[in-house]
Amino acid sequence: MTNILSDSEFVLDEFNPKSIAKNIAIRLKQRRIELNLTQKEIASKSGVSYGSVKRFENKHEISLKNLLMIAVVLNATEEFNTLFSKEQYNSIDEIIKFSEKKKRKRARK
């Protein structure tokens, strides 16, 4: 079975991991500049190495931990708090449909 998120397989324009990371890095850089902060200042305030900040802005690669630490400095943690949140229902019909779905059963030995 192929991983649909592998770089060579998953090529929907704005919906692939590389593109998402790039867009986050661009917004981070914009926020940093709006706050008149250098990469070194962000690194110092967040506890993330200067190299990691620079690599994220240039190559769009960073660990989740480091991204969260930078988000705290840039006052951008709310977006992480809503990531993978529970589904919101728009009607009673959606709630009924959801409650009728079969629950996963444990695997048998």
Secondary structure, 3 states (H helix, E strand, C coil): CCCCCCCCCCCCCCCCHHHHHHHHHHHHHHHHHHCCCCHHHHHHHHCCCHHHHHHHHHHCCCCHHHHHHHHHHCCCCHHHHCCCCCCCCCCHHHHHHHHHCCCCCCCCC
